Amino acid sequence: MTVIDRLNPWVRRPFELILHAEIHHRRSSDYDRRLSLISFDNSIEVSITTYLTLNPIQRNNSQYRKEDVTKWLNNYHSKLDFLVDEIARRAIPMAWEKAAIVWYHDQRNELYHGSSSGVPEESTLRDIREVALWVFSVLFDMPDIEKRLSDAVSERDTNVPSIPIGFATPDTTTPDSSAVNSDQGNALVALSLLGGGDEGNAGDMEVVKELVDGL
C-alpha cells in the first residue's frame, strides 16, 4: 500500500495537495515555484474546510455549534479565525500568527488573480510550506507529516514535465472568433501566467482550473 492508501480517506485530499506542492517545491523552474506557492496555500484552506465538515467521530469527537461552523466556513479569514480558536482550545503553541498566514495568502493571490507574473522568493515558499504542514499536522493529528511526505514523494515520479513553450505562447495570427471561447482564452492566460503546465498531471490541471474560475 502507498502512503496515501494508508491514510484515512477524508485526509487524502489535503495531503495530496501538499504532496503536489512538495513535488514542485523540489524543482527550481519559475513555473514550479508558482505552482508550489498556490498549492501549499490551497492546502491550508482545504485542510481547515475538510476538518470542519467532518463528522465528529472523524475528528476525535470534537463538536462545534452548527452556526459557528457556518460562520467559520464563510471565507479564508474566518477559517483562520477557527484555526486560532482551535489552537487556543487545545492549549498548544501558535506556531504561525494569523497575520503572517494572511500575508503568504496575499502573495498567492497576486498569482491567482493574474495581477503579477513574478516568481515567489524561496523564503516565501519555505515559510508557506511550514505553515501548510503545521496546519495539516495539527488538525489531523499527524506529527510525522514530514516523513510521510518524504515517503510519498519517493513513491511518485518526481519528473514534472512542462508544456512546450510554444503551447503557452500566444498565437500572433488572427483567430476565427467562432473557434475561441472565453474558457479557452482564460486557460491560456492561466498557463501563460504560470509559465507552463502538464496536461497529464491532475494536480497541475486542478490548479489551472481554479485559476480559470478566478479570472
C-alpha positions as CSV (number, residue, x, y, z in Angstrom):
1,M,0.0,0.0,0.0
2,T,1.1,3.5,-0.7
3,V,1.5,6.3,1.8
4,I,-1.8,7.8,0.6
5,D,-3.6,4.5,0.7
6,R,-2.8,4.1,4.3
7,L,-4.3,7.5,5.2
8,N,-7.9,7.9,6.3
9,P,-10.0,8.7,3.3
10,W,-11.0,12.1,4.5
11,V,-7.4,13.1,4.9
12,R,-6.2,12.1,1.4
13,R,-7.3,15.3,-0.5
14,P,-5.5,17.8,1.7
15,F,-2.5,15.5,1.8
16,E,-2.5,15.2,-2.0
17,L,-2.4,19.0,-2.3
18,I,0.6,19.1,0.0
19,L,2.3,16.4,-2.0
20,H,1.6,18.2,-5.3
21,A,3.1,21.3,-3.8
22,E,6.1,19.5,-2.4
23,I,6.9,17.9,-5.8
24,H,7.0,21.3,-7.4
25,H,8.9,22.8,-4.5
26,R,11.7,20.3,-5.0
27,R,12.2,21.6,-8.6
28,S,13.6,25.0,-9.5
29,S,11.8,26.4,-12.5
30,D,9.7,29.6,-12.3
31,Y,6.7,27.5,-13.2
32,D,7.3,25.0,-10.4
33,R,7.8,27.8,-7.8
34,R,4.5,29.4,-8.8
35,L,2.6,26.1,-8.6
36,S,4.2,25.3,-5.3
37,L,3.0,28.5,-3.7
38,I,-0.5,28.2,-5.0
39,S,-0.8,24.5,-3.9
40,F,0.6,25.0,-0.5
41,D,-1.7,27.9,0.1
42,N,-4.7,25.9,-1.3
43,S,-3.9,23.0,1.1
44,I,-4.2,25.3,4.1
45,E,-7.7,26.2,3.3
46,V,-8.7,22.7,2.2
47,S,-7.3,21.3,5.5
48,I,-9.4,23.6,7.5
49,T,-12.5,23.2,5.4
50,T,-12.2,19.4,5.4
51,Y,-11.7,19.3,9.2
52,L,-14.8,21.5,9.8
53,T,-17.0,19.4,7.6
54,L,-16.1,16.0,9.1
55,N,-18.4,14.0,11.3
56,P,-17.3,14.4,15.0
57,I,-16.3,10.7,15.1
58,Q,-13.7,11.5,12.4
59,R,-12.1,14.3,14.4
60,N,-11.6,12.8,17.8
61,N,-15.3,13.6,18.7
62,S,-14.7,17.3,18.7
63,Q,-18.0,19.1,18.3
64,Y,-18.8,22.6,17.3
65,R,-22.1,24.5,17.1
66,K,-23.6,24.5,13.6
67,E,-23.8,28.3,13.5
68,D,-20.1,28.6,14.4
69,V,-19.1,26.1,11.6
70,T,-21.2,28.1,9.1
71,K,-19.5,31.3,10.3
72,W,-16.0,29.8,10.1
73,L,-16.6,28.4,6.6
74,N,-17.6,31.8,5.2
75,N,-14.2,32.8,3.8
76,Y,-10.5,32.4,4.1
77,H,-10.1,34.9,7.0
78,S,-12.9,33.3,9.1
79,K,-11.3,29.9,8.5
80,L,-8.1,31.2,10.0
81,D,-10.2,32.6,12.9
82,F,-11.3,29.0,13.6
83,L,-7.7,27.8,13.4
84,V,-6.7,30.4,16.0
85,D,-9.6,29.4,18.3
86,E,-8.8,25.7,17.9
87,I,-5.1,26.2,18.7
88,A,-6.2,28.1,21.9
89,R,-8.7,25.4,22.8
90,R,-6.1,22.7,22.6
91,A,-3.6,24.9,24.6
92,I,-0.8,24.3,22.1
93,P,1.7,26.9,20.8
94,M,0.5,29.1,17.9
95,A,3.5,28.4,15.5
96,W,2.3,31.0,12.9
97,E,0.3,34.1,13.6
98,K,-2.8,34.8,11.5
99,A,-1.2,38.0,10.1
100,A,1.7,36.0,8.7
101,I,-0.5,33.4,7.1
102,V,-2.7,36.1,5.5
103,W,0.5,37.7,4.1
104,Y,1.5,34.5,2.4
105,H,-2.1,34.1,1.1
106,D,-1.9,37.5,-0.4
107,Q,1.3,36.6,-2.2
108,R,-0.6,33.7,-3.7
109,N,-3.4,35.9,-4.7
110,E,-1.1,38.1,-6.8
111,L,-0.6,35.0,-9.0
112,Y,-4.1,33.6,-8.6
113,H,-5.8,36.7,-10.0
114,G,-3.2,37.4,-12.6
115,S,-2.0,40.7,-11.3
116,S,1.6,39.6,-11.1
117,S,3.9,37.5,-13.3
118,G,6.6,37.4,-10.6
119,V,8.2,34.4,-9.1
120,P,7.9,33.6,-5.4
121,E,11.0,34.0,-3.3
122,E,12.5,30.9,-1.8
123,S,11.9,32.2,1.7
124,T,8.2,32.6,0.9
125,L,7.9,29.1,-0.4
126,R,9.8,27.7,2.7
127,D,7.6,29.5,5.1
128,I,4.2,28.7,3.5
129,R,5.3,25.1,3.2
130,E,5.9,25.1,7.0
131,V,2.5,26.7,7.6
132,A,0.8,24.1,5.4
133,L,2.4,21.2,7.1
134,W,1.8,22.6,10.6
135,V,-1.9,23.2,9.9
136,F,-2.3,19.7,8.5
137,S,-0.4,18.0,11.3
138,V,-2.4,19.8,14.0
139,L,-5.8,19.3,12.5
140,F,-5.3,15.7,11.5
141,D,-3.0,14.7,14.4
142,M,-0.1,13.7,12.2
143,P,3.2,14.8,13.8
144,D,5.2,12.7,11.4
145,I,3.9,14.6,8.3
146,E,7.5,15.3,7.1
147,K,8.4,11.6,7.0
148,R,5.1,10.6,5.4
149,L,5.5,13.4,2.8
150,S,9.1,12.4,2.0
151,D,8.0,8.7,1.6
152,A,5.1,9.8,-0.7
153,V,7.4,11.8,-2.9
154,S,9.7,8.8,-3.2
155,E,6.8,6.8,-4.4
156,R,5.9,9.3,-7.1
157,D,7.6,10.0,-10.3
158,T,9.0,13.4,-9.5
159,N,9.6,14.3,-13.1
160,V,7.0,17.0,-13.7
161,P,7.4,18.0,-17.3
162,S,6.4,21.4,-18.7
163,I,4.1,22.0,-21.6
164,P,6.3,23.0,-24.6
165,I,7.0,26.8,-24.6
166,G,5.1,27.2,-27.9
167,F,1.9,26.0,-26.3
168,A,1.8,28.8,-23.7
169,T,2.9,31.4,-26.2
170,P,0.1,33.5,-27.6
171,D,-0.6,32.9,-31.3
172,T,0.0,36.1,-33.3
173,T,-2.3,35.1,-36.1
174,T,-5.9,36.4,-36.1
175,P,-8.1,33.6,-34.8
176,D,-11.5,32.7,-36.1
177,S,-13.7,34.1,-33.4
178,S,-16.2,31.3,-33.8
179,A,-13.5,28.8,-32.7
180,V,-12.5,30.5,-29.5
181,N,-14.4,30.7,-26.3
182,S,-13.8,32.5,-23.0
183,D,-12.8,29.3,-21.2
184,Q,-10.1,28.5,-23.7
185,G,-8.9,32.1,-23.5
186,N,-8.8,32.1,-19.8
187,A,-6.9,28.7,-19.8
188,L,-4.2,30.2,-22.0
189,V,-4.0,33.2,-19.7
190,A,-3.5,30.9,-16.7
191,L,-0.9,28.8,-18.5
192,S,1.0,31.9,-19.6
193,L,0.9,33.2,-16.0
194,L,2.3,30.0,-14.6
195,G,4.8,29.6,-17.4
196,G,3.9,26.1,-18.4
197,G,1.8,23.2,-17.3
198,D,1.4,19.4,-17.6
199,E,-1.8,18.2,-19.1
200,G,-1.2,14.8,-17.8
201,N,-0.8,15.9,-14.2
202,A,-4.1,16.0,-12.3
203,G,-2.7,18.3,-9.7
204,D,-1.5,20.8,-12.2
205,M,-4.8,20.8,-14.1
206,E,-6.7,21.4,-10.9
207,V,-4.7,24.5,-10.2
208,V,-5.2,25.7,-13.8
209,K,-8.9,25.1,-13.4
210,E,-9.0,27.2,-10.2
211,L,-7.1,29.9,-11.9
212,V,-9.5,29.9,-14.8
213,D,-12.5,30.0,-12.4
214,G,-10.9,33.0,-10.7
215,L,-10.4,35.0,-13.9
